[in-house]
Each structure stands twice: as C-alpha cells, then as structure tokens.
Amino acid sequence: MKNNLNKSTEKTLLRQKKNFNINGGISDCIKYENRFFFKSVDLDNKDLIEFGCGVFPSSLGLEKKRMPRKFIATDTSRKIIKSAKIYDNRPIYKVCNLEKKILINKKFDIIVLKGVLHHVKHPELVLNRLKKILKPNGLIMISEPNLSSFIGNFLKKFLKFFFNISMEDSPYGQYDYKKISKSIKNAKFSIEKRWYSVLVLLIFSGDYGRIKIFPDNKFLFNIFISIENVLFYFFDFIGLSKYINFKINLIIKKLKTN
C-alpha cells in the first residue's frame, strides 16, 4: 500500500485504536473473527507473513498452541506497526510496501492479505510479486469486502447518504469478485477454497469501533458472537451467505506446472 495514497486508511486505523479496549467486547469480536478465519488451516510448524496487518494483526486472538512457528506482521506505516505491537507482541513486525520491492529473503508457507488487495492499484502484480516468497505448496489467504452482500451495499449507501460516512478509505474503492478472481487467474493461481463471513459483528460493533453503536461490553458482545456463529452456519446451509455476509475469503495456491 502506498503511504501517500492510503493516508486516510492510516488515520482511520489510528482513530480506531484511540478508544480501543483490548479487554472489551469489540476486542473479543476481532479475536473471534481471526480464529474463525484460520479455522480450516493448519498453522502448526508453519512460517506465516501478513501484509497490511493494521493495528489489529490477525494473530490477535490466536491461542499460543495455534500460533505458527514464525509469524511476521507487516504494514506500510510505522505508526500502525507501533500500535499493533501494543495489542500483540508475539509477531515479528516489519515495515513493508507491497507495491515496491519486497526485501525479504525467505519463503513462507502462508501469506495473509486481510482487506489489503483493494488498497493496491494492480492486485495481479502484487500476487505475482508474492509468488517469489511463497513455498511451492504454500497458500495465500485473502479476505476482502463482499460486494455481493445486499445488506452491506444498503448500509454503505445509507451511511453515505444520511451521515456522509464512507466505509472505505482505499483510493481505489472496493474490488468485486470478478476483478479479484481475474487477478488471481492472471497471476497463475488457483482458488482452492471460498467462503463468506461476518454479519452481525460488523454491524453491532460499528465496524469494530469506527462508529459507536453499543457499549463496549464483553458480556453483550459475546452474545453477539454466539448469534454470529449460528447465523454463519444457517445462511451457509441455505445458500444465502454470498448475498448476506460482509466479507469474502479465499485460499489460493500456485498453479502446478509440468
């Protein structure tokens, strides 16, 4: 992510951090989402790197026994990295810009891009660049806004029209699945798994603290987490998660060549 183009993202993240309580209910929501994101992936004895970790790295909430052998968390902003260290000091933190040369002489089993691809102008070029640091059987985990969600689309328009609140700081807006999948295909990756997640937690937490809706109470938000868990399986079972949930998640791997 380019520092000059994504300054608004940095401001939003640092503003979120200002009133964030690591022992509060919103913190439990973030931890739950991270655990759910890694649910189907074996992290044991793996080397993992996250790009664009923000102030809440995806390690936040992972139990010690679930932590990879090595977890490197990166972002373009030193201020963001400094904040992230406060909430989870287990990863190794580095400043890194995906749209420039990646100065890392190591290959990884897992690369994490949570809400990152739509912050870069050319996702395909970024994925090609990441190939060089991905092990032959490694995987990339991607999470992006789900533009097929009619609830998400309605809320974005509602907040923009009535409160002039934008839910997106990226200078490029948000990318739909067609653009993301095309970039993946052109970069010679295959999609191994796709699932949709996050519904009530994003709404009730006010996008994890960006907009204050409910008191940041652990008991209250753990009720919301239980509701979220039930709704995920219900909507997934009846085939509506694509049109309801706010995030699309992908696991991709390099295409095998003869």
Phi, psi and chi 1 to 4 in degrees:
 res  aa     phi    psi   chi1   chi2   chi3   chi4
   1 MET       -  132.6  -68.9 -178.2  -75.7      -
   2 LYS   -78.3  130.7  -69.0 -176.5  180.0  178.9
   3 ASN   -58.9  -43.7  -73.0  -34.3      -      -
   4 ASN   -69.5  -33.1   59.1  -18.9      -      -
   5 LEU   -84.9  -24.9  -69.6  179.2      -      -
   6 ASN  -110.8   29.4  -78.0  -73.2      -      -
   7 LYS   -61.6  -36.1  -88.9  -67.3  178.6 -174.4
   8 SER   -65.1  -33.4   57.0      -      -      -
   9 THR   -65.0  -44.4  -55.1      -      -      -
  10 GLU   -59.4  -43.9 -178.3 -173.9   65.8      -
  11 LYS   -62.4  -42.2  -74.0  179.2 -177.5  176.3
  12 THR   -62.8  -46.5  -64.4      -      -      -
  13 LEU   -64.1  -41.8  -68.4  172.9      -      -
  14 LEU   -70.1  -29.8  -67.4  175.6      -      -
  15 ARG   -70.0  -39.4 -169.8  165.2   62.1 -114.7
  16 GLN   -59.2  -41.8  -84.7 -179.4  -59.5      -
  17 LYS   -65.0  -29.1  169.9 -113.1  177.2 -173.6
  18 LYS   -56.6  -45.3 -136.3  172.6 -171.8  179.0
  19 ASN  -107.2   16.3  -60.1  -46.8      -      -
  20 PHE   -80.6  133.5 -178.7   70.8      -      -
  21 ASN  -113.2  112.4  176.2   11.1      -      -
  22 ILE   -61.5  -21.4 -170.2   64.2      -      -
  23 ASN  -102.4   12.2  -62.2  -50.3      -      -
  24 GLY   -94.0 -176.7      -      -      -      -
  25 GLY   -71.9  -38.2      -      -      -      -
  26 ILE   -63.8  -37.6  -69.0  174.8      -      -
  27 SER   -59.5  -40.6  173.8      -      -      -
  28 ASP   -62.9  -35.0  -77.7   -8.5      -      -
  29 CYS   -63.8  -45.5  -69.3      -      -      -
  30 ILE   -64.2  -42.5  -64.9  169.1      -      -
  31 LYS   -63.8  -41.9  -68.1  171.7 -176.7  175.8
  32 TYR   -61.2  -45.6  165.6   81.9      -      -
  33 GLU   -62.3  -40.6 -174.8 -172.7  -25.9      -
  34 ASN   -63.8  -44.4  -74.1  -24.1      -      -
  35 ARG   -62.6  -39.8  -71.0 -167.0  -65.4  -91.9
  36 PHE   -67.9  -37.4 -160.8   87.3      -      -
  37 PHE   -61.4  -40.1 -178.4   65.5      -      -
  38 PHE   -92.6    4.5  -72.1  118.5      -      -
  39 LYS   -52.3  -42.7 -170.1  175.8 -179.9 -179.9
  40 SER   -95.4    8.5   63.5      -      -      -
  41 VAL  -114.0  134.3  178.2      -      -      -
  42 ASP   -82.8  113.9  179.7   15.3      -      -
  43 LEU   -96.9   -7.9  -59.0  177.2      -      -
  44 ASP   -61.7  126.3 -172.8   44.2      -      -
  45 ASN    61.2   27.8 -150.3   32.3      -      -
  46 LYS  -105.7  154.8  -61.4  -67.9 -167.0  -59.1
  47 ASP  -103.9  122.9  -65.9  -33.0      -      -
  48 LEU  -125.8  141.9 -179.2  152.8      -      -
  49 ILE  -131.2  134.6 -173.9  166.4      -      -
  50 GLU  -112.4  130.4  177.6  177.7   16.1      -
  51 PHE  -104.2  138.8  -69.4   95.3      -      -
  52 GLY    67.2   49.6      -      -      -      -
  53 CYS   -69.2  -22.0   67.1      -      -      -
  54 GLY    65.9 -165.1      -      -      -      -
  55 VAL   -81.7  -13.3  -66.1      -      -      -
  56 PHE  -119.7   87.0  -50.2  128.9      -      -
  57 PRO   -62.7  156.0   23.8  -33.7      -      -
  58 SER   -71.4   -6.0   60.7      -      -      -
  59 SER   -75.6  -19.8   57.9      -      -      -
  60 LEU   -61.8  117.8 -169.9   63.3      -      -
  61 GLY   103.3  -16.9      -      -      -      -
  62 LEU   -73.6  130.0  -76.9 -177.5      -      -
  63 GLU   -67.3  157.3  -63.6  174.8   -0.8      -
  64 LYS   -54.6  -40.8 -175.6  178.9  179.3 -179.8
  65 LYS   -70.2  -16.8   63.1 -178.0 -180.0 -178.2
  66 ARG   -97.3   -8.3  -77.0  -81.0  -74.7  146.2
  67 MET   -67.3  139.8  -80.0  -68.8  -74.7      -
  68 PRO   -63.6  168.0  -13.8   26.2      -      -
  69 ARG   -59.0  -44.2  174.2  173.7   54.3 -161.6
  70 LYS  -134.7  132.8  178.5  170.4  -77.1 -171.9
  71 PHE  -127.0  111.6 -165.6  119.7      -      -
  72 ILE  -106.7  127.0  -62.6  177.0      -      -
  73 ALA  -114.6  127.7      -      -      -      -
  74 THR  -126.0  155.8   79.5      -      -      -
  75 ASP  -154.9  165.6 -155.4  -78.5      -      -
  76 THR   -80.4  -18.4   59.0      -      -      -
  77 SER  -106.8  126.1  165.0      -      -      -
  78 ARG   -64.9  -35.1  -66.9 -173.9 -175.5  -81.8
  79 LYS   -63.8  -41.2  -69.9  179.9 -178.7  177.5
  80 ILE   -67.2  -43.9  -74.0  176.1      -      -
  81 ILE   -58.3  -42.8  -71.3  -69.6      -      -
  82 LYS   -60.4  -40.3 -173.5  177.5  178.1 -178.5
  83 SER   -70.0  -41.7  -63.7      -      -      -
  84 ALA   -59.9  -38.1      -      -      -      -
  85 LYS   -60.8  -30.6  -78.9 -177.8 -178.4  178.0
  86 ILE   -65.9  -38.7  -64.7  170.3      -      -
  87 TYR   -85.8  -28.2  -58.9  127.5      -      -
  88 ASP  -153.4  108.3 -165.5  -16.4      -      -
  89 ASN   -94.1    9.5   62.4    6.5      -      -
  90 ARG   -77.0  -40.1  -64.6  175.4  -61.6  173.4
  91 PRO   -68.4  162.9  -19.9   32.8      -      -
  92 ILE   -91.2  123.6  -61.0  165.2      -      -
  93 TYR  -100.7  138.8  -71.7   95.1      -      -
  94 LYS  -140.7  149.8  -65.9  179.3 -179.1  -68.6
  95 VAL   -89.2  126.7  175.3      -      -      -
  96 CYS  -151.5  139.8 -176.1      -      -      -
  97 ASN  -116.0  115.9 -168.6  -34.2      -      -
  98 LEU   -63.4  -24.5  -87.0  178.4      -      -
  99 GLU   -89.9    6.4  -66.6 -173.1  -61.6      -
 100 LYS  -122.5 -178.3  -65.0  179.8 -180.0  178.4
 101 LYS   -64.6  131.2 -171.3  175.3 -179.1 -179.4
 102 ILE   -86.1  110.1  -58.5  172.0      -      -
 103 LEU   -90.5   63.0  -59.4  173.7      -      -
 104 ILE  -129.7  116.0  -62.9  172.9      -      -
 105 ASN   -96.2   61.5  -62.9  -42.9      -      -
 106 LYS  -156.6  150.3 -178.6  176.0  175.7   57.1
 107 LYS  -107.4  148.7  -69.6 -173.0 -178.5  -70.7
 108 PHE  -121.7  151.9  -64.9   87.2      -      -
 109 ASP   -78.1  -34.7  -59.4  -72.5      -      -
 110 ILE  -136.8  132.8  -58.5  169.1      -      -
 111 ILE  -118.8  131.6  -65.1  173.5      -      -
 112 VAL  -112.4  129.7  173.9      -      -      -
 113 LEU  -129.6   91.2  -56.0  171.8      -      -
 114 LYS  -100.2  111.0  -73.2 -171.4   73.9  177.6
 115 GLY    64.2   32.7      -      -      -      -
 116 VAL  -108.7  -42.1  169.2      -      -      -
 117 LEU   -55.5  -38.6  -84.1 -171.6      -      -
 118 HIS   -78.5    1.9   68.5  -76.6      -      -
 119 HIS   -96.9    0.9  -76.6  -89.5      -      -
 120 VAL  -115.2  147.2  -60.5      -      -      -
 121 LYS   -72.0  -36.9 -169.6  172.5 -176.9  178.7
 122 HIS  -126.6   87.0  -58.2  -68.1      -      -
 123 PRO   -56.7  -36.1  -21.2   30.5      -      -
 124 GLU   -61.0  -42.9 -179.6 -177.8  -36.7      -
 125 LEU   -65.4  -38.8  -64.2  179.9      -      -
 126 VAL   -64.5  -44.5  165.0      -      -      -
 127 LEU   -63.1  -39.8  -69.4  172.6      -      -
 128 ASN   -61.9  -38.8  -94.1  -43.6      -      -
 129 ARG   -67.1  -36.4 -169.7  171.8  -72.2  125.8
 130 LEU   -71.0  -22.8  -68.8  176.7      -      -
 131 LYS   -53.9  -36.1  -96.9 -173.4 -170.0  173.7
 132 LYS   -67.3  -22.6  -63.0  172.8 -176.8  176.4
 133 ILE  -111.6   12.4   63.1  167.0      -      -
 134 LEU  -104.0  130.2 -173.7   65.3      -      -
 135 LYS   -63.5  157.1  -69.3 -179.3 -178.3  178.8
 136 PRO   -50.4  -41.7  -28.1   35.0      -      -
 137 ASN  -103.5   17.6  -67.0  -43.8      -      -
 138 GLY   -74.7  170.8      -      -      -      -
 139 LEU  -136.6  155.0   56.0   89.1      -      -
 140 ILE  -113.4  128.0  -61.5  179.3      -      -
 141 MET  -103.1  125.6  -59.6 -175.4   71.2      -
 142 ILE  -121.8  136.9  -63.8  168.9      -      -
 143 SER  -131.4  128.8 -176.5      -      -      -
 144 GLU  -139.0  159.8  -76.5  -70.9  -53.9      -
 145 PRO   -59.2  138.6  -23.7   33.8      -      -
 146 ASN   -92.9  102.8  174.1   26.8      -      -
 147 LEU   -78.7    0.7  -61.4 -166.7      -      -
 148 SER   -89.2   -6.3  -63.9      -      -      -
 149 SER   -77.4  113.5  168.1      -      -      -
 150 PHE   -71.5  -28.4   66.2   81.7      -      -
 151 ILE   -67.6  -45.0  -64.2  178.6      -      -
 152 GLY   -61.3  -44.6      -      -      -      -
 153 ASN   -64.8  -39.5  -67.3  -24.8      -      -
 154 PHE   -64.2  -46.3  169.4   76.8      -      -
 155 LEU   -63.8  -37.8  -77.5  175.6      -      -
 156 LYS   -61.3  -45.4  -73.3  170.5 -165.4  170.8
 157 LYS   -67.7  -39.7  -70.5  176.7 -178.0  176.3
 158 PHE   -61.4  -48.8  178.6   84.6      -      -
 159 LEU   -66.2  -37.0  -70.6  169.2      -      -
 160 LYS   -68.9  -43.8 -173.9   66.9  178.8  173.2
 161 PHE   -71.6  -45.8 -175.3   81.9      -      -
 162 PHE   -90.7  -29.7  -72.7  101.7      -      -
 163 PHE  -123.8   -0.4  -58.8   99.9      -      -
 164 ASN    53.3   39.8 -163.6   30.5      -      -
 165 ILE  -105.6  124.1  -65.6  172.9      -      -
 166 SER   -97.3  134.6  173.5      -      -      -
 167 MET   -89.3    7.4  -63.0  -59.5  -71.6      -
 168 GLU  -140.0  127.2 -175.3   49.0   59.0      -
 169 ASP  -100.0  -10.4  -63.4  -46.1      -      -
 170 SER   -65.0  137.1  168.1      -      -      -
 171 PRO   -66.8  -12.4   22.9  -33.0      -      -
 172 TYR  -104.2    4.0  -47.4  113.4      -      -
 173 GLY    74.4 -149.1      -      -      -      -
 174 GLN  -119.3  145.8  -64.6  176.5  -15.4      -
 175 TYR   -97.6  134.6  -62.9  151.1      -      -
 176 ASP   -79.4  170.6   60.1   19.5      -      -
 177 TYR   -62.5  -33.5  178.1   66.7      -      -
 178 LYS   -59.7  -45.0 -175.0  177.5  179.5 -178.5
 179 LYS   -69.2  -41.6  179.3  176.0  176.1   62.7
 180 ILE   -64.0  -47.2  -66.6  168.7      -      -
 181 SER   -66.7  -33.8   58.5      -      -      -
 182 LYS   -65.6  -41.4 -175.0  178.7  178.7 -178.3
 183 SER   -63.7  -40.4  -62.3      -      -      -
 184 ILE   -63.2  -45.7  -69.9  168.7      -      -
 185 LYS   -64.2  -44.8 -176.7  179.3  178.1 -178.9
 186 ASN   -66.9  -26.7  -71.3  -17.5      -      -
 187 ALA   -85.5    5.3      -      -      -      -
 188 LYS    65.4   45.7  -56.9 -102.3 -174.9  -46.9
 189 PHE  -115.5  159.1  -78.9   92.1      -      -
 190 SER  -119.4  145.6   62.8      -      -      -
 191 ILE   -84.9  116.6  -63.3  173.4      -      -
 192 GLU   -91.1  -30.6  -58.9  -69.0  -49.8      -
 193 LYS  -153.1  144.3 -176.1  176.1 -179.4  179.7
 194 ARG  -139.3  132.3  178.4  176.5   69.7 -177.6
 195 TRP  -149.8  159.0   73.5  101.6      -      -
 196 TYR  -114.7  139.0  -60.7   87.2      -      -
 197 SER  -145.5  171.7   64.1      -      -      -
 198 VAL    70.4  114.1 -173.8      -      -      -
 199 LEU  -133.2  -85.8  177.8   54.9      -      -
 200 VAL   -66.9  -29.0  -61.5      -      -      -
 201 LEU   -63.7  -37.8  -67.8 -172.9      -      -
 202 LEU   -68.9  -38.1 -164.0   71.0      -      -
 203 ILE   -72.5  -53.1  -59.1  170.6      -      -
 204 PHE   -68.9  -30.0  -68.5  163.9      -      -
 205 SER   -85.9   -3.9   67.3      -      -      -
 206 GLY    64.9   50.6      -      -      -      -
 207 ASP    56.0   49.1 -166.4   11.9      -      -
 208 TYR    56.6   43.8  -54.8  127.3      -      -
 209 GLY   102.4   -4.9      -      -      -      -
 210 ARG   -66.6  -37.2  -79.6 -179.2   69.9  175.2
 211 ILE  -125.8  123.1  -54.6  162.9      -      -
 212 LYS   -79.3  120.7 -168.5  167.8  178.9   59.3
 213 ILE  -119.6  -56.8  -61.7  176.6      -      -
 214 PHE  -113.6  155.4  -69.0   98.1      -      -
 215 PRO   -59.2  143.2  -19.1   29.8      -      -
 216 ASP   -78.0   69.7 -170.0   10.6      -      -
 217 ASN  -106.9  128.1  178.0  -84.5      -      -
 218 LYS   -59.4  -46.6  -77.9 -178.3   77.2   72.1
 219 PHE   -61.4  -46.0  177.9   76.0      -      -
 220 LEU   -61.0  -47.1  179.3   63.9      -      -
 221 PHE   -73.9  -23.6  -85.5   94.1      -      -
 222 ASN   -73.0  -25.7  -85.1  -79.3      -      -
 223 ILE   -66.8  -44.7  -67.7  173.7      -      -
 224 PHE   -60.7  -38.0  -64.8  155.0      -      -
 225 ILE   -64.0  -40.8  -71.8  169.8      -      -
 226 SER   -63.5  -41.3  -62.4      -      -      -
 227 ILE   -63.6  -44.4  -64.9  170.1      -      -
 228 GLU   -56.7  -44.8  172.7   84.8   27.7      -
 229 ASN   -63.1  -43.6 -155.4   39.0      -      -
 230 VAL   -65.6  -45.4  170.1      -      -      -
 231 LEU   -65.3  -34.2  -70.3 -179.8      -      -
 232 PHE   -58.1  -51.1  170.6   81.8      -      -
 233 TYR   -69.7  -34.4  -69.7  105.6      -      -
 234 PHE   -65.7  -53.2  174.0   72.0      -      -
 235 PHE   -67.4  -32.1  -73.2  125.8      -      -
 236 ASP   -65.9  -40.3 -167.8   52.7      -      -
 237 PHE   -65.6  -40.3  178.1   73.9      -      -
 238 ILE   -91.2    2.8   63.0  174.9      -      -
 239 GLY    78.0   25.5      -      -      -      -
 240 LEU  -109.7   -0.8  -75.2 -179.2      -      -
 241 SER   -58.8  -33.3   56.8      -      -      -
 242 LYS   -60.7  -31.7  175.6 -179.6  177.1  179.7
 243 TYR  -101.6   -0.3  -52.7  103.1      -      -
 244 ILE  -115.5  -52.9  -57.9  -73.1      -      -
 245 ASN   -72.1  154.9  -68.2  -17.9      -      -
 246 PHE   -86.0  -19.1  -75.3   82.0      -      -
 247 LYS  -127.0  144.1  -64.9 -173.5 -179.4 -179.5
 248 ILE  -109.4  134.1  179.7  170.0      -      -
 249 ASN  -121.1  139.1  -51.6  -72.6      -      -
 250 LEU  -134.4  145.7  -56.3  167.0      -      -
 251 ILE  -117.3  123.7  -68.5  176.9      -      -
 252 ILE  -124.1  153.1   67.1  173.1      -      -
 253 LYS  -135.0  158.8  -70.5 -174.4  176.4 -178.1
 254 LYS   -63.1  141.2  -64.9  179.9 -167.7  175.7
 255 LEU   -66.3  137.1  -75.9  174.0      -      -
 256 LYS   -77.1  133.1  -66.2 -167.0 -172.9  -51.4
 257 THR  -110.2  145.5   54.2      -      -      -
 258 ASN   -75.2      -  -65.2  -33.5      -      -
